[in-house]
Amino acid sequence: MTGNPLSTMMVLSPAEVVKAAPLVGANAVMFLKISPVLFSQVFWLSPLPTTRHMQKVESTEGIPPVPYFSMMANGWLWVCYGYTADLDLTIMTPNATGFLAGAYYTSIYMKYDSKQYNVAPVAAVSAGLMATSAGLALGMDSATAQPILGAIGFGIVVAMFSGPLAVIKEVIQTGSTKNLPAPMAVATVINCALWGSYGSLVTHDFWIWCPNGLGFVSGVVQCGLLARYGIHKEDSELHAPATPEVVKAADQDPKP
């Protein structure tokens, strides 16, 4: 392939674009093939404390089921997508982990379901999505299945990364970032930057770089709010247990 890679990409078919030459050097290609795989594991571990709490109290309480089912379905969908993209292990490996993590979190949720939410429709949609993804990947040629899977995954990824932006109005009105988790905002910026770079510079895959580009913008906006209003910290003095010294001092302090 000769000439300007960017101009050449404009006349390639979707299947040919995936195979186009990377726009960066060999070292950068290797970095972008490995780093997104490693860093994405941060997202799969994030629900672990919540599910352990479910096990401790033996109830899901008022926690909604959608995040756990969607993680499982999303992971499976992108495994199927990677299968259609010439068995791209950079896509398949981390999402296989995401699928397994989501399946584990979902099983915990169903075991301790408090019945506050109707889980049946969520489970049915997730099962249907996973069955459809497998059917498309195995039953159609890659050039046809890949854009369909990409379009479905696009919507899921955008919804996943744009969710925290719903609190923008609250943050601006209250001046508090209590409901805007700083670790996830920073992780979103890094994760989306890595996957967006991989999709745009290595595979030239619209269905990877575009949703992650939007996710990157979402993360930058969140980090901007955190920089403007500060990272919320609980008042430790209000929640700290009373020590014997504090109790003794309180008893000796004369009341007005």
C-alpha positions, 0 to 999 in steps of 0.5 A: 500500500502506497501513498497517504494512508489517510486518503487511501482509507477513504476509498477502502471497504470496511473489511479492507480498512481493518487490514490497512497499515497502522499509522504509527511505528512498530513500538507504538503498535505493540504498546496500543495492542497491550495497554488497552487490554491491561487497563480495561481490567480496572473496569471489570473489577469496579463492581466487586466491592458492591457484589461483596456487600450483597453477599454480606447482607444477603440482599441486593437491596435497592441496587438495579440489575442493569449494570451487571447484566449489561457488562456480561452482554457487552463483553460477549458482544465484543468477543464476537466482534473481535472474532469477525475482525480476523480473530483480533485478540486485543479486542477478544481477550479483555472482553472475554474477561469482562464477560466472565466478570459480568457473568459472576456479578450477575450470578451474585445478583440473582442469588441475592435478588431482593425482588425490588426490580423485575429482573426477568426482562433484563435477563431476557434482553441480555440473553437475546443480545448474546444469542444474536451476537453469536448468531451473527458472528457464526452465521454470517460472513465477517464483512456483513456481521462486523458492522451490525455487531459494531452498531449494537456495541456502539450504542452500549459503549456510548450508554456506558460512558455517558451515564455519569454525565447525567449528574452535570447539572447537579454538580453545577447547581450544588458545587459538589462532586459527591455523585461523580466518582473521581477514580472512574472519571480518570479511568474513563479518560485513560481507557478510552484514549487507549482504545480510541488510539488503537481503533484509529491508529492501528486497526482504523476501525470506526466501531472502536475509535468513535464510541471511545472517542465520545467516551474520552470526551465524557471523561474529560468533562467529568475531570473538568468538573472535578478540577473546578469543584474539587474531589468530594471527601466525606467529613471524617470527624462526623463519621469517626467512632468516638474514642474513650478519650473523646467520651471522657472529655465530653463527660468532663466538659461542663454543660451550659 
